[in-house]
Amino acid sequence: MKKIALFFGGPSNEHEVSIMSAKNVVKYFDYKKYRLILIYWSRKNHRFYLIKNINKLSISQSNRLKIEDFSKLFDIALPMTHGRYGEDGVLQAILESQKIKYCGCRVLSSAVCMDKAVFKNLLTAQNIPQVKYHIIDFQNDRQISLASIEKIIKRNFSFPVYIKPANSGSSVGITRVEKMCQLATAVREAQRHDPKILIEQGLTNPREIEMAVLGNKQLLISRPGELRLVKDFYNYDDKYKLGQAQLVIPTKLTSIQSKQIIKIVEQVYRLTNCQGFARIDFFISKNNKIYLNEINTLPGFTDISMYPKLMMNQGMTYQQLINRIIKLAY
């Protein structure tokens, strides 16, 4: 019986979401087919620990794991580590350094898709439609001021705009700005998470479409799902605490829209060399223009997460989905 190590937690600001995803994997895991090993990545000291019960995250020197011991404990790693360090290629590089098979995207694709600035520049080079954006890197340009950011917005954007950290997920650190007096607070919030931030053009009441992809060479692409919001911006609390959004699966699109979205899904999945599984998100504007938003290389597996719901709409169970993801590991 192969041993599967479920990695969860991690040093990122999505630590709690990771735990929520991991609990669902534990709940639906196929214990008849595989043996499950729980490995908790501590946010406090960035170390790994062998855990017996996911509901009791006790850590001590006695259950601490060394990276060099990973290959002795399990055969395949299943990361559920959302955000920085767990989704940006760092954990993936650790696993590759130990020659361990793992599920999901490789190091380069994880890093490219996690960094919104790099990802958007790559899309621009390939003429893939996306909303207008501007990158501000405080680390490399320490002279940039709030006044200069205001000038950029006045010259190139119209309200609303979104201020985002380049490396974050689950809407952490993102602020919708509707007037200039909100900008300073939004920039500070984004900078708390990353010295590189983005200004993105906001759309008026866009449709938010999400697609799930499963596969390496051969791809299973889900039917489109739609996130229907109760307000203009769907933040972290709305997603994971309040559940203030309606998921529609499948949602109605015209045949032209469906074909265009599927074409872009295939193109960007291959372009970024994604493997295993990913969720690809879109906006559709009021004039029916389609914009690619982002790729999530380690999408959430919480009770309200879109990825497993999209795949279950394809006819598979939660357990079957986990088994297929494990089977795609290499």
N, C-alpha and C positions, 0 to 999 in steps of 0.2 A: 504493500500500500504506500503510495507516494505521500510525502509530507509536504504540505503547503503552508508557508509562513505568511500570515496576514500581518502586514506592517501598517501601523496606525499611530495617530498622534502627530508628532513632529514639532519643529520649532516655529512654524509659521503662524500667522494670525487666523488660520483656518483649522487650528488644532481641534476645537470642539466639533466642527463639522466632520472632520476625519473620524473622530470617535463614533459619531452618529452613523456614519457610513459603515464602519467596521462592525458595529452591533448588528446591522442588518445582514451582513455577510455571515456572521456567526449564527444568526437565527435561521438562515436559509441554506447553510452549507451542507454539502452532500457527504455526511460522515460515513456512509457505506462505501463510498468510492475513494475518499482521501482522508488522511489524518490532518487535523488543523493545529498549527502552532501559532500562538499569539505573541507578537513582538511589538511592544510599546516603545515609541520613540519619545523620550521625555522632552517637554518644552523647557523645563527648568535648567537642565544641564546638558541637553542635546545627546544623551547617551541612550543606548538600547537596552531593554529589559525583557526577559522572558516572563510572560504573565499567564497565570492559570485561569483567572476569571476576569473577563472584560469589564465586569461591573465593580471590580475591586482592583484598582490600579496601584497596588502596593509596590514600591521600588526600594531596593536596598543593594548593598554590595553583593549579597548572596545570589541575587537573580539578574545581576548585570551581565550583559553579553558583550564580548569582543567581536569586532567585525571579522577577525580571522577565524572565528568559530562558526560563522554562519553556515558554511558548507557542510559542517558535521551535523547540523541540526535539521536541515530540511533540503528538499529537492528543488522546489519552485517558490519564488516570492510573488505574493499578490499584494502590491501596494494599494492602500487606500489613504494615501498621505497627500491631502490637497494642499495647494499653495507652495510657497517657497521651500526649498530644500527637498521636498517630497515629490513635487510635480515639475520642477524646473530642470531636472537632469542630475541633481546632486545625488539623491538616493540611487538612481539608475546607474550612475558611475561607480558608486560604492559596490553595487551588486556585480557589475561587470568586472570590476577589479578582482573580485573573488571567484570569477567564472561561474556565476550562479544564474540559472534561468529565471526570467521574471516576466510577468504579464504587463502588457501595455507598451507605450511608446518608448523608443530608445533615447539615448542621452541628447543627441542633437535636436531631434524633433520636439522633445520635451522642453528644451531650453528656448527654441525658436517660438513655439506657441505660447509659452508662458510670458515672454517679454512682449508686451503689446506694441512697443515701438518698433522692435525688430520685425515682428510679424506684419504690422501694417506697411512697413517699407517693402517687405517682400511681396505683399499683395499689390502694392502700387506698381512694382516692377513687372508684374504679370497682368496688369490692367484688370484686376478683379474688383468689382464695384464695392465701395465702402464709403462711409460718411467722411466728410472733410475732417482733417485732424492736424494737430501741430504738436511737436515733441519739444519739451523743455527739460534739459539735463543740468540740474543744479550742481552736480558733481564736477562736470567739465566746464561749466560756465558760471562761475561764482559771482559774476558781476550782474547777472540778470535781476531785475527788480520787479516789484508788483506793478509799477507804472508801465514798464515795458510789456508785461503780460497783458495789461489793459489795452495797450495800443494794438497788440496782435489780435485781440478779440474784436476790437472796434473795426479793424481793417479787414478781417477775414471771416468773421463769424456773425451770426445773429443769435439772440437769446431764444430758447435756452441752450446752454452748453453744458457739457459734463467735464469735470476735472477728475482725472483718474491717476492712481499710481500705475506705473508701467508694469510692475510685477506684483500682482495681487489677484485674488479671485473672490467669488461669493459676494460680490459688490462691496467688499471691505475697502474703505478709504475713498469711495466714490461719492461725489456730491453733484447734484443737479443745481446749476446756477442760473437764476432767472433775471438777476439784475446785478450790476457791477459791485454794489455794496456787499454782496455775498462772496465775492471772489477771494478775498484775503483768507477767510476762514476755510474755504474749499481747498486752496493751495496748501495751507498748513496741514490740513487733514491728509491730503494725498502724500505730502512730504514725510509724514509720520511713518509711512509704509515703504517709501522708495524715493531716492533723490532724483529719479527720472519720472516725470509726470507727463500726461497727455491732456490736451484740450480737444474735445470732440464735439462736433456739431450735433445738437439734439434735434430730433424730429418731433413733429406734433402728432401725438397719439398714433405712433406706428404699431403695426402688428409685430409681435415677437414670435418668430418661428424657430423651432429647435428640431434638429435631425440627429438621430443616433446611428453610429456606424460600428460594425463589428467585422473584424477580419484583418488578414495580412495581405495576401495576394488577391484572394477572392473576397469581395465585400458584400455584406448584407447591410443595406441602407433602409432605415425605418420609414414608415409613413410620417408625414409632418405632424408635429405637435405644436400647439399654440399656447403661449402664456398670456392669459387675459388679466390685466392688472386692475386693481381697484383704485389706483392713483397713478400719478405720472412716473414714479420711480420706485422700483422694487429693490429695497435695500436688504441688508443682512437680517435685520429683525423680521422684516416681512417674510423673508424666505424661510427662516429656520425657527422662529419663535411664534409668529402670529399666523403664518400660513395664509397670508392675504393675497392669494392669487388663484385663479381658476385654470386648471390644465385641461385643454381640449385635445383629445387624441382619438382618431386622427382629426385634423382640422381641414376645412374646405379651402382649396386653392384651385385656381384655373389650371387647365392642362398645360398652358404655356408657363405659368409660374412654377408648377411642379417640375417640369422638364428643366427649366433654368436652374432651379435650386439643386436638383440632383446632379446636374452637370457640374455646378460649382463645388458641391460636396466631394465628388470624385476627384476633381481637379486639385482642390486644396489638400485633401487627405494624401494624395500622391505627392504633391508639391512639397509638403512638409515631412514626407516620409513617415507618416503615422503608422503605427502597428497596433494590433490587438483590438483596441476600442477607443472611441472618442465621441464627443458631442459637438456638433457644429451649429452655431447660432446665427440667425439672420434677422434683419428688420425689413418690413415692407411698408413703404411710406403711403401717404394718402393718395398719391398719384400712381400707386402700384409699382414703384421702382423698388427693386430688390437690392439690399446691401448686406454683405457679409459682415458679421460683428466679430466673432472670435471662435477659436477652437479650444475646447477643454479636453486635455489629454488624459486627465483623471477625473471624469465627471462624478458628481455626488451619487451615493447609493443610499441616501436617507429615505425615510418613508414618503417624503414629498418630492424626491428627485425625479427629474424628467427622463434621464437616460434609461433606468430600468423599466419605467412605465412605457416608454416608446418601444422597447424591445419585447416586453410582455404583450403589447398590442400586436406584435408579429406572430404571436401564438406560442411563445415559450414561457416557461415558469421562471421565477427568480432563481431557483436552484439550477435549472438548465442553462440560464444565462451565465452564472458563475462558472459552471463546468466548461462552457464553451470558451470563456475568457482564459481559463487555466489551460485548456487544450492548445490555445494559440501562443502560449509562452514559448520563448526560445532564448 
